[in-house]
Amino acid sequence: MKQNMGMVDRTIRVIVAAIFIALYFTGTVTGTVGIVLVVLGAVFMLTSLVSFCPLYTLVGLNTCPATKK
């Protein structure tokens, strides 16, 4: 897998994931919506850790800065 996520994108995903998980575990969001947010937060966290988003490849996005050769 080639990286396609930049540092800013990864940081935003980690922050959003933390917010989603905090909303669920504090009881602010419960039920099906809460579970969906936790799953989405886990996906955001996983994609930010590996610096690869499969959806970006489908759409053709790349936020990773170009590396010098």
TILUM-269256 format. One record per residue (C-alpha): z, x, y; residue in three letters. Coordinates in steps of 0.25 Angstrom, whole numbers, plus 5000, padded with zeros to 4 digits. Each point is the difference from the previous one (the first is absolute). Example, Ala and Ser with C-alpha at 12.3 -4.5 7.8 and 13.67 -1.06 7.14 Angstrom:
! residues 2
ATOM     Z     X     Y  res
ATOM  5031  5049  4982  ALA
ATOM  4998  5006  5014  SER
***
This chain:
! residues 69
ATOM     Z     X     Y  res
ATOM  5000  5000  5000  MET
ATOM  4996  5005  5013  LYS
ATOM  5010  4998  5012  GLN
ATOM  4995  4989  5009  ASN
ATOM  5012  4997  5009  MET
ATOM  5005  5008  5012  GLY
ATOM  5015  5003  5003  MET
ATOM  5001  4989  5011  VAL
ATOM  4994  4989  4990  ASP
ATOM  5010  5005  4989  ARG
ATOM  5012  5000  5010  THR
ATOM  4997  4985  5004  ILE
ATOM  4999  4996  4986  ARG
ATOM  5013  5006  4996  VAL
ATOM  5007  4993  5012  ILE
ATOM  4993  4987  4997  VAL
ATOM  5005  5001  4985  ALA
ATOM  5014  5003  5004  ALA
ATOM  5000  4988  5009  ILE
ATOM  4995  4991  4989  PHE
ATOM  5010  5005  4990  ILE
ATOM  5011  4999  5010  ALA
ATOM  4996  4985  5004  LEU
ATOM  5001  4997  4985  TYR
ATOM  5013  5007  4996  PHE
ATOM  5007  4995  5013  THR
ATOM  4997  4986  4996  GLY
ATOM  4991  4997  5012  THR
ATOM  4988  4997  4992  VAL
ATOM  5002  4994  4986  THR
ATOM  4993  4993  4989  GLY
ATOM  4985  5002  4997  THR
ATOM  4997  5006  5014  VAL
ATOM  5011  5010  4998  GLY
ATOM  4995  5005  4987  ILE
ATOM  4986  5001  5006  VAL
ATOM  5005  5008  5011  LEU
ATOM  5008  5009  4990  VAL
ATOM  4987  5002  4992  VAL
ATOM  4992  5003  5012  LEU
ATOM  5010  5010  5005  GLY
ATOM  5000  5007  4987  ALA
ATOM  4985  5001  5001  VAL
ATOM  5001  5005  5014  PHE
ATOM  5010  5011  4996  MET
ATOM  4992  5004  4988  LEU
ATOM  4987  5001  5007  THR
ATOM  5007  5008  5011  SER
ATOM  5006  5010  4990  LEU
ATOM  4987  5003  4994  VAL
ATOM  4992  5000  5013  SER
ATOM  4989  4991  4993  PHE
ATOM  4997  4985  5003  CYS
ATOM  4990  4994  4990  PRO
ATOM  4997  4989  5010  LEU
ATOM  4995  5011  5010  TYR
ATOM  4990  5005  4990  THR
ATOM  4994  4986  4998  LEU
ATOM  4999  4998  5015  VAL
ATOM  4996  5014  5003  GLY
ATOM  5012  5004  5009  LEU
ATOM  5006  5014  5001  ASN
ATOM  5011  5003  5009  THR
ATOM  5003  5014  4995  CYS
ATOM  4996  5010  5010  PRO
ATOM  4988  5009  4996  ALA
ATOM  5004  5013  4994  THR
ATOM  4994  5013  5005  LYS
ATOM  4991  5008  4990  LYS
***
